[in-house]
C-alpha cells in the first residue's frame, strides 16, 4: 500500500466541522486532531491535484498548544491510531478550550453566513453543563457497526474502514455495563444502544439483522434486565417507517421523565443524546418562548413532544399547540405522550405544508423550531415569515445551518434578540444553540 504523503504545517484558525485551517504553497488544507497555533506533521488523507482543498490528520506534534492534553480514548487518538474512529475528535483539547473554539466557530458562521456584524452583536460564550467535569459518560444513545468478526466497531471521519472497539468513554455507564463489547454479533448489521436519561437501570438494545435468526441468538448474551428488540425488516427502522420493532426480551421502548412530565420513546424514536439535554433545552425553550394562557403555538419538528407537552400545559385548554412531525415512529410517540391534552393537535406531515394549513386556520402567536442538522429550508422559512408570529424560538444542533437560517429569518422581518450556546456534545465539535427571534 502506498504511504500517504506528509507535510509539516503551522495550524491556523478553527473551522466548522472540527478542523483547523492550514496552508501549503497556496493550497488550503483542513486538518483534524490539531489545535490552532500548533506546529505539526500531518498525513494527507485527501490530496487530489484538482481538489479545491486538501484534508489531513495530525500524526506528530512538534510545538504543542498549552491546551493540548492526552486523549482519553486510544481508538480516537490520531497520534496513536492511523485511522482514528469518529465521535471524540476534540478529545485532545481541554474542555474549557473546546468551548472557546466552539464559540469562535459560531461567531464566524453568524458573521459569514448569517450576515451579522461582530461590532453590532455580542456573540455568546458556550455554556458548560452542570455536573460534567470530565465530559465523559453523557451519551444516552449509541450506534455501532459490526465488523467481519462480529465485534462492535466504528469508523473514522470519511472512512469506510471499521475498527473494533472495547469501550466508548462518551457512552452512558449503563450502556458500558451491559458487556456488549465482548459479545458476538455475527449476522447483525447494526447495533443501537439507548438508556433512559431519567432511569439509569433501563437499557434498550436494538438489533438490525443481516442474517435471519441472528438477533435472537445475540439477545441471549445480554444479562437479565436488558431490553432487546430487533427490526423486522432488514435495514429497516421503526423511526423511518421502513420496519417494525419486535421485542425479544423485555420491551421495545424507554420511559423518560423531564421536569416532572413522562415521555414514552419507542425504539429509534428521536430523543436528545446528552443525558441532561432534554431538561436543559426544555427549561430554556419555555423561558424564552414565554407561552401565555390562551395562546396558539406551532411546535415544528416536534419529535416525541418534548416541547409540545409543557407548551400545551402552559397555554391551557383555552389555547392550542400544534405538534408537527414527519417521522411516523416519532409521531406515534408524540400522539401517545400528548393524548390527555385536548389543546394539543399532533399532526404528521411535511412541516411547510402542515404549517401553511395551520397558519391559515389559526392565529399563531409563536413558533418553536427544533429541526435536524440541515436546518429549515427556504420554504419553511417563508411559511414561518408569512405566519406573522411575534416570536420564534429556534433550537439548533449545527452552527452553520443556524447562521444560514438566521439570515433567512432576518430577511423576513425578524431580529435575533437572544442567543445562547450549550456544550451538549463534549469532546466533539458539535454544539447546541438556542435563538429567540422577534418580529421587528
C-alpha positions as CSV (number, residue, x, y, z in Angstrom):
1,X,0.0,0.0,0.0
2,X,1.3,3.4,-1.0
3,X,2.2,5.6,2.1
4,X,0.2,8.8,2.2
5,X,2.4,11.9,1.9
6,X,3.2,14.1,5.0
7,X,3.7,17.8,5.5
8,X,5.0,20.0,8.3
9,X,2.5,22.8,8.9
10,X,1.6,25.6,11.3
11,X,-2.1,25.3,12.1
12,X,-4.4,28.3,11.7
13,X,-7.8,29.1,12.9
14,X,-10.5,26.7,13.9
15,X,-13.2,25.9,11.2
16,X,-16.7,24.4,11.3
17,X,-16.6,20.6,11.3
18,X,-13.8,20.0,13.8
19,X,-10.9,21.2,11.5
20,X,-8.2,23.7,11.8
21,X,-7.2,25.6,8.6
22,X,-3.6,25.4,7.3
23,X,-2.0,26.4,4.1
24,X,0.8,24.9,2.0
25,X,2.0,26.6,-1.2
26,X,-1.2,28.5,-1.6
27,X,-3.3,25.3,-1.0
28,X,-5.9,25.3,1.8
29,X,-5.7,22.2,4.0
30,X,-8.4,21.2,6.5
31,X,-6.6,19.4,9.4
32,X,-8.2,17.3,12.1
33,X,-6.9,16.4,15.5
34,X,-4.9,19.7,15.9
35,X,-5.2,22.9,17.8
36,X,-4.8,26.4,16.4
37,X,-1.2,27.6,16.6
38,X,0.4,24.2,16.8
39,X,3.4,23.2,14.6
40,X,2.6,19.6,13.5
41,X,3.3,16.9,10.9
42,X,0.2,15.9,9.1
43,X,-0.7,12.9,6.8
44,X,-2.7,13.9,3.8
45,X,-5.9,11.9,3.6
46,X,-7.4,13.7,0.6
47,X,-5.0,15.4,-1.8
48,X,-6.3,15.3,-5.3
49,X,-4.4,17.6,-7.6
50,X,-7.5,19.2,-8.9
51,X,-9.3,19.4,-5.5
52,X,-10.2,22.9,-4.2
53,X,-8.7,21.9,-0.8
54,X,-7.0,19.1,0.8
55,X,-7.7,17.2,4.1
56,X,-5.2,15.8,6.6
57,X,-4.8,14.3,10.1
58,X,-2.1,15.3,12.6
59,X,0.3,12.5,13.2
60,X,3.1,14.3,15.2
61,X,3.1,17.4,17.3
62,X,6.4,19.5,17.3
63,X,5.1,22.6,19.2
64,X,2.1,21.7,21.3
65,X,-0.7,24.1,22.3
66,X,-0.9,24.8,26.1
67,X,-4.5,23.5,25.7
68,X,-3.4,20.0,24.5
69,X,-4.0,17.1,26.8
70,X,-3.5,13.3,26.3
71,X,-6.5,11.9,24.5
72,X,-8.7,9.8,26.8
73,X,-9.5,7.2,24.2
74,X,-6.8,5.3,22.2
75,X,-9.1,4.4,19.3
76,X,-9.9,8.1,18.6
77,X,-6.3,9.4,19.1
78,X,-4.7,10.3,15.8
79,X,-1.2,10.2,17.4
80,X,-1.7,6.5,18.4
81,X,-4.1,5.2,15.7
82,X,-3.6,5.6,12.0
83,X,-7.4,5.6,11.2
84,X,-8.9,7.2,14.4
85,X,-12.6,6.5,14.9
86,X,-15.0,9.4,15.0
87,X,-17.1,10.7,17.8
88,X,-14.4,12.2,20.0
89,X,-12.4,14.5,17.7
90,X,-11.8,17.1,20.4
91,X,-10.6,14.7,23.0
92,X,-7.1,16.0,22.9
93,X,-8.2,19.5,23.9
94,X,-9.1,20.8,27.4
95,X,-12.8,21.2,27.8
96,X,-12.5,24.9,28.5
97,X,-10.7,25.5,25.3
98,X,-13.1,23.2,23.4
99,X,-15.8,25.6,24.4
100,X,-13.7,28.6,23.3
101,X,-13.2,27.1,19.9
102,X,-16.9,26.3,19.5
103,X,-17.8,29.9,20.4
104,X,-15.3,31.1,17.7
105,X,-16.9,28.8,15.1
106,X,-20.4,30.0,16.0
107,X,-19.4,33.7,15.7
108,X,-17.6,33.1,12.4
109,X,-20.7,31.3,10.9
110,X,-23.0,34.0,12.1
111,X,-20.9,36.8,10.5
112,X,-20.1,34.9,7.3
113,X,-23.5,33.1,6.7
114,X,-25.8,35.0,9.0
115,X,-24.9,38.4,7.8
116,X,-24.3,39.7,11.4
117,X,-21.6,42.2,12.3
118,X,-19.3,41.5,15.2
119,X,-19.4,45.1,16.2
120,X,-23.2,45.1,16.4
121,X,-23.7,41.8,18.3
122,X,-22.1,40.3,21.4
123,X,-21.7,36.7,20.4
124,X,-22.2,34.3,23.4
125,X,-19.8,32.0,25.1
126,X,-20.5,28.3,25.1
127,X,-22.0,27.2,28.4
128,X,-20.9,24.1,30.2
129,X,-23.5,21.6,31.5
130,X,-23.6,21.3,35.3
131,X,-22.0,18.1,36.7
132,X,-20.0,17.3,33.5
133,X,-16.5,18.0,34.9
134,X,-14.7,15.4,32.6
135,X,-17.2,15.4,29.7
136,X,-17.5,11.6,29.7
137,X,-20.4,9.2,30.0
138,X,-23.0,11.6,28.6
139,X,-24.3,9.7,25.5
140,X,-27.6,8.0,26.2
141,X,-27.8,6.9,22.6
142,X,-25.1,5.0,20.7
143,X,-24.9,3.4,17.2
144,X,-22.4,0.8,16.4
145,X,-21.3,-1.1,13.2
146,X,-20.3,-4.7,13.3
147,X,-17.1,-6.0,11.8
148,X,-16.4,-9.2,9.9
149,X,-15.6,-11.0,13.2
150,X,-18.9,-10.0,14.8
151,X,-17.4,-7.4,17.1
152,X,-18.8,-3.9,17.7
153,X,-16.8,-1.4,15.6
154,X,-16.7,2.3,14.5
155,X,-15.2,4.1,11.5
156,X,-13.2,7.2,11.2
157,X,-14.0,10.5,9.5
158,X,-14.8,10.0,5.8
159,X,-13.6,6.4,6.2
160,X,-15.2,3.0,5.5
161,X,-12.6,1.1,7.5
162,X,-14.1,-0.4,10.6
163,X,-12.1,-0.5,13.9
164,X,-13.2,-2.9,16.6
165,X,-13.6,-1.2,19.9
166,X,-13.7,-2.4,23.5
167,X,-15.2,0.7,25.1
168,X,-16.7,4.1,24.2
169,X,-15.9,6.5,27.0
170,X,-18.6,9.0,26.0
171,X,-21.3,6.3,26.3
172,X,-23.5,6.3,29.4
173,X,-22.1,3.9,32.0
174,X,-25.2,1.8,32.0
175,X,-24.6,1.0,28.3
176,X,-21.0,0.1,29.0
177,X,-22.0,-2.2,31.9
178,X,-24.1,-4.4,29.6
179,X,-20.8,-6.0,28.4
180,X,-21.8,-5.6,24.7
181,X,-18.2,-5.1,23.5
182,X,-17.3,-8.7,24.4
183,X,-20.3,-10.2,22.6
184,X,-20.6,-11.9,19.3
185,X,-22.9,-10.0,16.9
186,X,-22.3,-12.2,13.8
187,X,-25.2,-11.8,11.4
188,X,-26.1,-8.4,12.8
189,X,-25.6,-5.3,10.6
190,X,-26.1,-2.6,13.2
191,X,-26.4,-2.3,17.0
192,X,-28.2,0.6,18.6
193,X,-28.0,1.1,22.4
194,X,-30.1,3.5,24.5
195,X,-30.6,4.2,28.2
196,X,-33.2,6.3,29.8
197,X,-31.7,9.6,31.0
198,X,-34.0,9.5,34.0
199,X,-33.7,5.8,34.9
200,X,-30.1,4.6,34.7
201,X,-31.2,1.0,35.1
202,X,-33.3,0.8,31.9
203,X,-31.2,-0.1,28.8
204,X,-32.6,-0.9,25.4
205,X,-30.6,-2.6,22.6
206,X,-31.9,-2.6,19.0
207,X,-30.5,-5.1,16.5
208,X,-30.7,-4.9,12.7
209,X,-30.1,-8.4,11.2
210,X,-28.2,-9.2,8.1
211,X,-28.9,-12.9,8.7
212,X,-32.3,-14.3,9.8
213,X,-32.2,-15.6,13.4
214,X,-29.1,-13.7,14.4
215,X,-30.9,-11.2,16.6
216,X,-32.4,-13.9,18.8
217,X,-29.0,-15.6,19.2
218,X,-27.3,-12.3,20.0
219,X,-30.1,-11.3,22.5
220,X,-29.3,-14.3,24.7
221,X,-25.9,-12.9,25.5
222,X,-27.2,-9.9,27.4
223,X,-27.7,-10.0,31.2
224,X,-31.2,-10.2,32.7
225,X,-32.9,-6.8,32.8
226,X,-31.6,-5.5,29.5
227,X,-34.3,-5.0,26.9
228,X,-33.5,-6.2,23.4
229,X,-35.5,-5.7,20.3
230,X,-35.0,-6.4,16.6
231,X,-36.1,-4.8,13.4
232,X,-38.5,-7.0,11.4
233,X,-37.2,-5.8,8.1
234,X,-33.5,-5.9,7.1
235,X,-32.1,-2.4,7.2
236,X,-35.5,-1.0,8.3
237,X,-36.2,1.3,11.2
238,X,-39.2,1.9,13.3
239,X,-38.4,5.6,13.2
240,X,-38.5,6.0,9.4
241,X,-41.4,3.7,8.9
242,X,-39.5,1.0,6.9
243,X,-39.6,-1.6,9.7
244,X,-41.2,-2.5,12.9
245,X,-39.6,-3.5,16.2
246,X,-40.1,-6.9,17.7
247,X,-39.3,-7.2,21.4
248,X,-37.0,-10.2,22.1
249,X,-36.5,-9.6,25.8
250,X,-38.4,-7.0,27.9
251,X,-39.9,-4.1,26.0
252,X,-39.1,-2.0,22.9
253,X,-39.4,1.4,24.4
254,X,-37.9,3.7,27.1
255,X,-39.6,5.9,29.7
256,X,-38.2,9.4,30.0
257,X,-39.0,12.0,32.7
258,X,-38.4,15.7,32.1
259,X,-39.4,18.4,34.5
260,X,-42.0,16.1,36.1
261,X,-43.5,15.0,32.8
262,X,-43.3,11.5,31.4
263,X,-42.5,10.6,27.8
264,X,-42.5,7.2,26.1
265,X,-39.8,6.8,23.4
266,X,-40.1,3.8,21.2
267,X,-37.0,2.1,19.6
268,X,-35.2,4.6,17.5
269,X,-37.6,7.4,18.1
270,X,-35.7,10.7,18.4
271,X,-34.6,11.8,21.8
272,X,-31.8,14.2,22.9
273,X,-28.5,12.4,23.2
274,X,-26.9,14.1,26.2
275,X,-28.2,12.8,29.5
276,X,-29.1,16.4,30.6
277,X,-30.1,17.8,27.2
278,X,-33.9,17.3,27.4
279,X,-34.1,19.1,30.8
280,X,-31.8,21.9,29.8
281,X,-33.5,22.6,26.5
282,X,-37.0,22.3,27.9
283,X,-36.2,24.8,30.6
284,X,-34.7,27.3,28.2
285,X,-37.3,26.9,25.5
286,X,-40.1,27.6,28.0
287,X,-38.3,30.6,29.5
288,X,-37.5,32.1,26.1
289,X,-40.8,31.4,24.4
290,X,-42.9,32.6,27.3
291,X,-46.1,30.8,26.4
292,X,-49.2,32.5,27.8
293,X,-52.6,31.0,28.6
294,X,-54.8,31.0,25.6
295,X,-52.0,31.4,23.0
296,X,-51.7,29.3,19.9
297,X,-48.2,27.9,19.2
298,X,-46.8,25.7,16.5
299,X,-44.0,23.2,17.5
300,X,-42.2,22.3,14.3
301,X,-40.1,19.1,14.0
302,X,-41.7,18.3,17.4
303,X,-40.3,14.8,17.8
304,X,-41.9,12.9,20.6
305,X,-43.4,16.1,22.1
306,X,-40.6,17.2,24.4
307,X,-41.5,20.9,24.0
308,X,-45.1,20.3,22.9
309,X,-46.2,18.9,26.2
310,X,-45.1,21.7,28.5
311,X,-46.2,24.3,25.9
312,X,-49.7,22.7,25.8
313,X,-49.9,22.8,29.6
314,X,-48.8,26.4,29.6
315,X,-51.4,27.7,27.1
316,X,-54.1,25.7,28.9
317,X,-57.4,24.4,27.5
318,X,-58.1,27.9,26.1
319,X,-55.0,27.8,23.9
320,X,-53.7,25.4,21.2
321,X,-50.4,23.7,20.5
322,X,-49.8,22.2,17.0
323,X,-47.2,19.5,17.4
324,X,-45.9,18.8,13.8
325,X,-43.5,15.9,13.0
326,X,-42.8,14.0,9.8
327,X,-41.3,10.7,11.0
328,X,-44.0,8.1,11.6
329,X,-42.5,6.3,14.6
330,X,-41.7,9.5,16.4
331,X,-45.1,11.0,15.5
332,X,-46.7,7.9,17.1
333,X,-44.7,8.6,20.3
334,X,-45.9,12.2,20.3
335,X,-49.6,11.1,20.0
336,X,-49.1,8.8,23.0
337,X,-47.3,11.4,25.1
338,X,-49.9,14.2,24.3
339,X,-53.0,12.0,24.3
340,X,-54.5,13.5,27.5
341,X,-54.2,17.2,26.4
342,X,-57.1,18.2,24.3
343,X,-55.4,21.5,23.5
344,X,-52.6,19.6,21.7
345,X,-53.1,18.7,18.0
346,X,-50.5,16.1,16.9
347,X,-50.0,16.3,13.2
348,X,-47.8,14.2,10.9
349,X,-46.6,15.6,7.6
350,X,-44.1,17.8,5.8
351,X,-43.5,20.8,8.0
352,X,-44.0,23.5,5.4
353,X,-47.3,22.1,4.2
354,X,-48.8,21.5,7.6
355,X,-47.6,24.9,8.8
356,X,-49.3,26.6,5.8
357,X,-52.6,25.0,6.7
358,X,-52.3,25.6,10.4
359,X,-51.4,29.3,9.9
360,X,-54.4,29.6,7.6
361,X,-56.8,28.3,10.2
362,X,-55.3,29.7,13.4
363,X,-53.7,33.0,14.5
364,X,-50.3,31.8,15.7
365,X,-48.6,33.7,18.5
366,X,-45.3,31.8,18.5
367,X,-43.3,29.1,16.7
368,X,-40.8,26.7,18.2
369,X,-38.3,25.1,15.8
370,X,-36.0,22.1,16.5
371,X,-35.0,20.9,13.0
372,X,-32.5,18.2,12.1
373,X,-28.9,19.2,11.5
374,X,-29.7,20.5,8.0
375,X,-31.9,23.2,9.5
376,X,-35.0,24.6,7.9
377,X,-35.3,25.1,4.1
378,X,-36.4,28.2,2.3
379,X,-40.0,27.1,2.1
380,X,-40.3,26.6,5.8
381,X,-38.6,30.0,6.4
382,X,-41.1,31.5,4.0
383,X,-44.1,29.9,5.8
384,X,-42.9,31.0,9.2
385,X,-42.4,34.5,8.0
386,X,-45.8,34.6,6.3
387,X,-47.5,33.3,9.5
388,X,-46.8,36.6,11.2
389,X,-45.9,35.2,14.6
390,X,-44.4,37.6,17.0
391,X,-41.6,35.3,18.3
392,X,-39.7,32.2,17.1
393,X,-37.6,30.0,19.4
394,X,-35.1,28.1,17.3
395,X,-33.2,25.1,18.8
396,X,-30.2,24.1,16.6
397,X,-27.5,21.4,16.7
398,X,-25.5,23.0,13.8
399,X,-24.0,26.5,13.8
400,X,-23.8,26.7,10.0
401,X,-27.4,25.9,9.3
402,X,-28.5,28.1,12.3
403,X,-26.5,31.0,10.8
404,X,-27.9,30.5,7.3
405,X,-31.5,30.3,8.8
406,X,-30.8,33.4,10.8
407,X,-30.2,35.3,7.5
408,X,-33.4,33.8,6.1
409,X,-35.5,34.9,9.1
410,X,-34.0,38.4,9.4
411,X,-34.7,38.9,5.8
412,X,-38.4,38.2,6.6
413,X,-38.7,40.8,9.3
414,X,-37.3,39.2,12.4
415,X,-34.3,40.0,14.5
416,X,-32.2,37.8,16.7
417,X,-33.0,39.1,20.1
418,X,-31.2,36.5,22.1
419,X,-28.8,33.6,21.6
420,X,-27.1,31.1,23.8
421,X,-25.0,28.0,23.2
422,X,-24.8,24.9,25.3
423,X,-22.0,22.3,25.3
424,X,-24.2,19.3,25.0
425,X,-21.6,17.4,23.0
426,X,-18.3,17.5,25.0
427,X,-15.2,16.2,23.2
428,X,-16.8,16.8,19.8
429,X,-17.0,19.8,17.6
430,X,-20.8,19.9,17.9
431,X,-22.8,22.4,20.0
432,X,-26.5,23.2,20.7
433,X,-27.7,26.8,20.0
434,X,-31.0,28.4,21.0
435,X,-32.1,31.6,19.4
436,X,-35.0,33.9,20.1
437,X,-36.2,35.8,17.1
438,X,-38.8,38.6,17.5
439,X,-40.8,40.4,14.9
440,X,-39.4,43.9,14.1
